[in-house]
Amino acid sequence: MVKEGVTNNFQWAPGQNKMGFLVNQELFVLNTEPPKHFLVTQLTKEITNFSWLPDISGFLTSAKENRQLNSDIILSKILLRSDRQKPVFKHFYTVPVGENEIVVGSSQFIWSHDHKWISFILNPSASISADSNILCLVSDDGKYFQRVDEVLDYPEWLQWAPTKSYLGYIGGFGREANINKQLKLVSVPSFQNEIFTPKGYVDRDLYWKNDSTIYVSRSKEMKQADLDKRPLPSLYEIDISTFRNKQITNPAKHEGDFAPQFFHSQLLWVRTDTQTANIFVTRTDNMKEIAWITNLTVASAYYAKWNWEEVFSLYIGLEC
């Protein structure tokens, strides 16, 4: 055993045998490179979240300036050196918090493909966070910062385009995943924001096919119906340059298609009747559906947001 009380944020450094993790807001790094054999080093305290820097030189962290609920959020870089040298701490950016605003921390950080922009979510108190969080963007030099939109605290609903500076995300107030949720796109550095969800519909579970095409899980919006009686979604393909929306799957009335992923010209997704789940796959040039993995346990859900990563995760090797 390495440490007890680890939060759900523990991250391997890409391509290295090092892991960062939090225990009671204390940031540790675990080095398993021979001959270290599980060398654990405490870096700092009072950290609300962190991510590895893209060059694996250290971490980008968030912390409250003080214990006041309306205190600013301090973003810092922690640069690692040799095991016998203390890390270097550098202030990166101070996120201002309003006098009447409550912010307790941030999500992890997601970099654009060129590592020039960083997306993250500001989280208020737990009860407020269930309905509304703030999507933010900051440039990697700390010179530009923008609050973008209200979002739920689901980092998988924020995705940068594969090679362009476009951030696709699901925006909208309210904890219900099948009400008031729209596919949106923000471009940097202009911060121009566009909506791709037609009126009367709701989107979730986006995934980029390429720089011009996004897959989403879309259903009709029915606010009056009970949560479990609202329509289940199908998959749609959206061309962001033409705003063309094309339905590409047709599940049975009692089934829904969720969590699309695209890999090597193949589209994968979860199809469920809410009692059991199957993984479907198809080549996008013929859309011939094949049930690949069947009879999966249905993932846990919170107000119609299913956590499918609990039961299925697609492994993509480093060579890909």
N, C-alpha and C positions, 0 to 999 in steps of 0.2 A: 504494500500500500504506500502511495506517495503522500497524499494529503486527504484529510477529511473535510467535509463541508464545502466542496468545490461547487460553484454555481454552474449553470448550463452554458456558460461561456468559457470553453477551453478550446484552444486553437493550435493545431500543428503549424509550424512555419513551413510554407510551401518548399518542397525539395530539401528540407533539412530535418534532422531528428531532434527538433526543439519544440516545446509546447509552452504557450502562455496560458495562465488560468487565474481565476479570481477565487479567493476565500475571504468572505466577510469584508469585501472592498479592499483587500490586500492583493496586489498583483505579484505573481510569482512567474518565474521561467524555469522550465524543466529541461535539462540537457541530457540526452541519452546517447550522445556520440561517444564511441569508445575513445579513451578508457574512462570516461566520466562516470558511467554506471549510475544513472538517475541522480545527477547533481541538481538540487533544487535551490534557487536563489530568490529571496524576497527583494523586489525592486522598490516598491513604494506602497503607501496606504491611501485610503480615502478615494479610491478609484471607482467610478460608477460603471464604466465600460471601456473596452479597448479593442484594437485590431492590430495585426502585424502591418508594418509599413511594407509597401510593394517590393522594396529592395531587400527586405528581411533584415535590415540593420537595427530594428527595434520596434517600438510600438507607438501608435497614436492613441492617446487616452483622453477620457473625459472625467471631470471631477467638479463638485460644487465648490464655489469660492469660499463659502462658509455654510453654516447649518440653517440659515434662513431659507424658507421655501422660495423666496423671490430673488435669491442670490444668483449671480451670473454662473454660467457654465464655462469652465476653463479647459480648453483643449491644449494638450502638451504632447511633445514628442520625447520619447525615452530611447536614447541611442545606446545599444549594448556594445561593450568592449570585451576584453578578455575576462575570464572568470575572476582574476585577481584585481581587476580595475573596476572602480565604481562606474555605473552608467552615467551618461550625460543627459541632463534634463533641460529641455528647451520649450519655452512658451510658444505656442503656435497661434492660437486665436482665442479671444474671449467672446462668447456668445452672450449678448446682452439680454437680460430678463427684465420685463416690466415690473413696476412697483406693485401692481395688482395681479401679477401672473404667478402661477405655480409651475415650476419645472424641477423635477427631482433628479433627472439624469438624461442620458442619451442611449440610443441603440449602438450597435457596432457600426463600423464605417465601411463604405463600399466605394472603391475607386473606379473612375472611368477607365476605358481601355488604355488611354495614353498617360494615365496617372496624374493628370492635371486638375481633376475635379473629384470631390469627395461628397457623397450623399450620406445622410444620417437622419435619424428621427429624434426629436426632442420629446421627452415623456413627462407629462404632468403627474399628479397623484394617481394611485392605482384606479380609483373609481372613475376619474375623468379620462384616464388613458384608455379605458375600455371603449370609449366613444370617439375620442379625438386626440391626435398627436400631431406634431408639426414636422413636415418634411423640410429639410434644410439642405442647401448646397454651399460648399466653401471651396475656393480654389486652393491648390496645393501650396501656393506661396502665402496663403492667408490674407491676400489683399482684397478678395471679393467674397461676400457672404450674402445669401438670400434665403429668406423663409419662403417656401414655395406653395404649400397647400396643407389641408387637413387630410390625414391618413390614419388607418389603423396600424397598430404596432406589429406588422408582419413584414419583416425584412425581405422575404421572398417575393413580396408584391412590389419591390423596387428593383429594376434591372436596367443596367446600362446597355446600349446597343453594342454589338460585337466589336465594331471598329470606329464608330462615330460618337460624337459628344451629345448623344440624345439619351435622356433618362426616361424610360417608360415606367409607369406606376399606376396603381389602383388608388384613386382618391375618393374622398367623400366622408361626411360625418355620420356617426352612428355605428354601434357594435354589430348590427345585423349585416352579414356579408352579402345578403341577397336584396338589400334595399340601399338606394343612393350610392352605388359604387360604380365608378366610371374609369375606363381606360384613358389615361392622359399621357401627354408627352411634353417634356420641357427640354428646350435646347439651351446650351451654354456656348458663349457667354451672354447671349441676348436675354436669357430667361423667358423666352416666348413660350407660352403654354397653350396646348391644343387638346381638345376633347374628341375622342373617337367612338364613344358609346352613343348610339341613337336614343332619342327619348323613348321612354317606355320599356327600356331594357337595362340590365345590370351586368357588369363584368367582374371577373375575378381571375386569379391564377394565370397571369400573363407569362409568355415565354417568347424570346426573339428567335425567329428563324434565320434572319440575316438583317442587315442594316435598314431594310425597307419593309420588312414583313414581321408582324407580331401575331402569335396565337393567343386567344383568350377563351375562357370558359364563360359563356353568355346565356342568360335566361331572361324571360320576360319579367318585368317588375310588377309584383302584385302586393301592394302594401296592406290591403285589408285582410288577406288570408292569414291563417295561423302559420307560424314559422315552418312547421313540417308539412304544410299543404301547398306551399308555394312551388312554382314550376322549377324543375331541375334543368340544368344547363346542357347545351351542346357546345361543340368547339367551333370557333370562327377564326378565319384568317383575315387579317387587316393589312391592307397596303397603305402605309402612312403617307406616301407621296400623292396618292389619288383619293384617299379616304374610302376606297372600295372595301366593303364588308361582305365576306362570303362564308356561308355556313358550310362546314366540311364534314360534320358527323351528324347522324340522325339516330340517337338512342331511342329505345322504346319509351312510351309515355311515363312509365314508372321508374325510368333510369336516368342518370345524369352523367355527363362527361366532365372530368376535372383534371387539373394538374398536367397540362400538356408539356412535353419536352421534345426537343428536336435534336437528333444526333445521326450523322452520316446518312442524310437523305431519308431518314425514318422519323415518323412522328409517333410518340408514345403518350399514353394517357391512362387515367383511372376511370373505369366505368362502374357505377354502383347503383343498386336499388335501395341503398341505405341499410341493407341487412347483410350483404356480402359485397365484395369488390373483385374486379378483374383488371389486369393490365392488358390493354390493347396496343397493337402496333400496326403501322401501315407505311408503305412507301408513299411519299407525297405525289409521285407521278401517276399513281393509279388509284390511290385511296381504297385499296382492298383490305378491309379490316381483318385482323387475326387476333384471336384471344391468346395471348402469350403466357400469362401467369393467371391462374384461376383460383377462386375461393380464398381470397385474402380476407383477413379480419378487417372490418371497417375501422378506420382511424377515429380517434376522438374528435369531437366537434364542439365549437363554441359559437352559438348563434349562426349556424349554417356555414361556418368556416371550418372545413375538415383539414386535419393535420396529416396529410397523406405521406409526408416524409417519415412518419412513425412506422409505416408498413412497407414502403417501397422507396429505394434510393438507387438511382442509376449511377454506377461507377464509371468514370471516364478517366482512363490512365493518362499519365504525363505525356505520353507520345501523341495524344490527341489534342 
